[in-house]
Amino acid sequence: MSDLARFDEAIHAPLRLRICGLLRRVHQLDFAVLRDTLEVSDATLSKHVKTLVDLGYVVSRKAASASRSHARRLTWLSLTEPGREAFDAHVRALREIAGTLP
């Protein structure tokens, strides 16, 4: 594998790979939107997000909703720069394994 490609066991888990793939495309995503998109429970998503947060790949922040009058706060998730780099390197590693790099 090249220096730019690095297989990452933590990211490779199917749900975490999907989480990173969805977060890679956006600046941030609401926990509930991510949960619904992935069609998993809060507990399942929380477990996988915690793993990514512990690795420094994802950051979670709570903020009040501008569109809601009640005090419930939304949880926003974002890939960190190290998370983006790890995800991109993992995708490159998968492409090398599959023989699809140019």
C-alpha positions as CSV (number, residue, x, y, z in Angstrom):
1,M,0.0,0.0,0.0
2,S,1.2,3.5,-0.7
3,D,1.8,6.2,2.0
4,L,-1.6,7.7,1.2
5,A,-3.4,4.4,1.8
6,R,-3.9,3.0,5.2
7,F,-6.4,0.3,6.2
8,D,-8.1,1.3,9.4
9,E,-9.8,-1.5,11.4
10,A,-11.9,1.0,13.4
11,I,-13.3,2.6,10.3
12,H,-13.8,-0.6,8.4
13,A,-16.6,-1.9,10.6
14,P,-19.6,-1.6,8.3
15,L,-21.7,0.9,10.3
16,R,-18.7,3.1,11.2
17,L,-17.6,3.1,7.5
18,R,-21.1,4.3,6.6
19,I,-21.1,6.9,9.4
20,C,-17.7,8.3,8.2
21,G,-18.9,8.2,4.5
22,L,-22.0,10.2,5.3
23,L,-20.1,12.7,7.5
24,R,-17.4,13.1,4.9
25,R,-19.8,14.8,2.6
26,V,-21.1,17.4,5.0
27,H,-19.8,19.9,7.5
28,Q,-22.0,18.5,10.2
29,L,-25.1,16.2,10.5
30,D,-27.8,16.0,13.2
31,F,-27.6,12.7,15.1
32,A,-31.3,12.0,14.4
33,V,-30.9,12.5,10.7
34,L,-27.9,10.2,10.7
35,R,-29.8,7.6,12.8
36,D,-32.7,7.7,10.4
37,T,-30.6,7.5,7.3
38,L,-28.7,4.5,8.6
39,E,-31.9,2.9,10.0
40,V,-30.4,2.0,13.3
41,S,-31.4,2.6,17.0
42,D,-30.1,5.5,19.1
43,A,-28.2,3.0,21.2
44,T,-26.5,1.4,18.2
45,L,-25.5,4.7,16.6
46,S,-24.3,6.1,20.0
47,K,-22.1,3.1,20.5
48,H,-20.4,3.5,17.1
49,V,-20.2,7.3,17.4
50,K,-18.5,6.9,20.8
51,T,-15.8,4.7,19.2
52,L,-15.1,7.3,16.6
53,V,-15.2,10.1,19.1
54,D,-12.7,8.2,21.3
55,L,-10.4,7.8,18.3
56,G,-10.6,11.6,17.6
57,Y,-12.3,10.9,14.2
58,V,-15.6,12.5,15.1
59,V,-16.6,15.4,17.3
60,S,-20.0,15.7,18.9
61,R,-21.6,19.0,20.0
62,K,-25.0,19.9,21.4
63,A,-26.8,23.0,20.3
64,A,-30.3,24.4,20.7
65,S,-32.5,24.1,17.7
66,A,-33.4,27.3,16.0
67,S,-36.6,25.8,14.7
68,R,-37.9,24.4,17.9
69,S,-39.4,26.4,20.8
70,H,-38.7,23.8,23.5
71,A,-35.4,23.4,25.3
72,R,-34.4,20.1,23.7
73,R,-30.9,20.3,22.2
74,L,-29.7,18.7,19.0
75,T,-26.6,16.6,18.8
76,W,-24.4,17.6,15.8
77,L,-21.7,15.3,14.5
78,S,-18.7,16.2,12.3
79,L,-15.7,14.4,11.1
80,T,-12.5,16.0,12.5
81,E,-9.5,16.6,10.2
82,P,-7.8,13.5,11.5
83,G,-11.1,11.6,10.8
84,R,-11.2,12.9,7.3
85,E,-7.6,11.9,6.7
86,A,-8.2,8.4,8.2
87,F,-11.3,7.9,6.2
88,D,-9.7,9.0,2.9
89,A,-6.7,6.8,3.6
90,H,-8.9,3.9,4.3
91,V,-10.9,4.3,1.1
92,R,-7.6,4.5,-0.8
93,A,-6.5,1.3,0.9
94,L,-9.7,-0.4,-0.2
95,R,-9.2,0.8,-3.7
96,E,-5.7,-0.6,-3.7
97,I,-6.9,-3.9,-2.4
98,A,-9.6,-4.0,-5.1
99,G,-7.1,-2.9,-7.7
100,T,-9.2,0.1,-8.8
101,L,-6.7,2.9,-8.2
102,P,-5.7,4.7,-11.3
